[in-house]
Structures are given as structure tokens and as C-alpha cells.
Amino acid sequence: MLLVGFDGSTSACRAVAWALGQAQSQRARLVIVHARSVPWWVPLGPPELIPLWRANSAELTTAITGQLNAALRGTDVAWEFVQRDGRPVTQIAEVATALRADVVIVGASRRRAGRSWLSIPGRLLRKGNWPVAAVP
């Protein structure tokens, strides 16, 4: 089973495309995880911000699901989409552990910190017992 962290970015789209190719060649299941974290300022603001953020997040999730349905339509790969609330590294690690992922695939960051142990791939490597592939 291949697990992909997806946030809608260009590198995340490349990670899904690469994982799709791997899943097709290995006849493996594909699980796509989208984690949305609450911005630090939402709980500090007026109480109306939380429902507004949730509605905005729901629209984003719908858009992402539509994007994935369109991209994966017509493939013979079994896939599922998992939506979690919380920090991306924590949520991806929890899903990977629970589903006993064979590999975790994420998009690589282009920033300087993204090429270090501070990056999402670096933190996932330290957190879990699965190989992590970072797709540029």
C-alpha cells in the first residue's frame, strides 16, 4: 500500500502522479491523505472565524477530491482519499502506521528548510518505520 501526502501543491501533484505509476506497476492500493491544520490565529480571533474556516476548509476538500477524481479516473488503481484535521506530519504518520503503509510519498519543498531534517519528508523519516520518498 502506497500512502501519499497531498496538499494541492505542484510538488504534491507530482507525488500523486509518481505514486500512481508505482501503484499501477506494483498493483498496489493508493491512499491519499490531506491534512488541514487550523491556523494559529483562528482560535484567537472572533468566534465567527472557526465556522468560517471550517466552511472554507470543506470547500477546499471538495475541490481537492474533484481534482483527484478527475486525475485518477480511468486508471485501474484502487485508491481512497483520507481527510484529517491536524498537523500534516502527525496525520500522515498516524494514517501510515494505522494502515501499515509500505512507503510514504510526499512532494519535496523547494525552500532551503525543505531540503533538511526540518522538512516534512525528514520529519516523517524520523517519526516512522516506513521508507519516505520525496518527489521534486
N, C-alpha and C positions, 0 to 999 in steps of 0.2 A: 504494500500500500504506500502510495506516494502522497505526501502532505505538502501543500503549497500555501504559504502566507501571501495574502493578496490585499492590496490597499488601493488598487486602481491606477497606480503609477506606471510609467513606461517600463521600468525595470520589473515590476510585478507582472505586467502583461507578458514580458519576455519569459519570466519564470514559469508562468502558466503554459506558454507555448512549448517551452523546453520539456516541462513535466508531461505535457500531453504526448509529445513524441516518445518519451521514455515509457509512459504508460501503455501506449499502443504497441511498442516493440516488446514490452515485457508482459503484456496482457494483465496489467495491474490496475487496481482501483485508484482513483484520484480523489482526494479530499482537499477542498479549497477552503481555507479559513480566513475570515475577515474579522479582525478585532478592532473595535472602536473604543477609544478611551475618552473619557469626559475631560474636556479642557479644564485646567486648574481654576479658571476664573468663573466657570458656570455656577458652582455651588456658592461662590462669594457674591454673586450678583443678585438682582431681584428674583423672587421666587418664580416669576414667569419665564425665566431663562431655561429652566430644566425641561418643561414640556416642549418649549420651542426647540431646544437642542435635540430632544428625542424625536420630534417630528422631522427635523432636518436629517437626522441620522437614519430614520426609516426611509426617507426618500432616497438617500444615498445607497442604502442597502438594496432597494428596489432597482435602482439604476445599475448597480454592480451585478445583481442577479440577471438582469436583462442582457447586459454586456456578455456575461459568461454563457448564458443560454444561446445567444447568437454565435459566439465563437466556438462553442462545443457541439452545436447542432450538426448532426450528420456524422459524428465520429462514433466509433464502436467502443468507446471507453466508458465504463461505469464511473460516474462521478457524483459527488454531493457537495453542497455548499453549507458551511457551518458559520453562523454569526455569533460572535461572543462580545461581551462588553468587558473592557479592561485593557491593561497594557498589552500591546501586541506580543512581546516576547513571552510573557507569562501565559497568555491564552494559547499561543501556538504550541508552547511546551506542554501545557496541560492536555490539549487535544492529541498531540503526538504521542504522549505517554498513554493516555486512555485508549487510543486506537492502535497502539503498538506499531507506529509508523516505521517503515523500513528506511526512509530517508525524508528529510525536511528540506524543502526547496524555497528559497526566498530571492527576491531581487536584491542586487548589490547597490549600495548607496554610492553616489558619485562624490560625496563630500569627503574631506580628509578623515574625519572621525569614522566614516563608513568603511574605511579600509583598516580598521584596527579592532582590538578586542572590545571596543565600546559599541561596535555596530551590532545590528540585530543578528546577523549570522554569527558573529563572535560570541555574543551572549547566549545564543541558542546552543552553540558548541559546548560552552561551559556548563550549561544547565541540564543537558540531556544525554541520553545514551544512544543517539542515532547520528548518522553522518548528516552534515548540513552542506547543501550545495547553494552557492550564491551566484546567481545568473546576472551578468552585467547588463 
